[in-house]
C-alpha cells in the first residue's frame, strides 16, 4: 500500500479514504442495479411496457 500511495502522490490515509469512497460508490451502483432489475421484472410480470401502461395500472389500484 505504501508503494501505491507513493505512485499516486498521496498519503496512506488519503489513499485509504479514496479506496473506501470507490468501494461505497460500487456498492451503491450494485444496489441500484438490483432495484432496477426488480422493477423491470415486476413490470414484465404485470405487463407494463410503457409509462401509459404504468399510469393505467396505478389508476386502477
Secondary structure, DSSP 8 states (H G I E B T S, - for coil): -HHHHHHHT--HHHHHHHHHHHHHHHHHHHHHHHHHHHHHHHHHHHT--SHHHHHHHHHH-
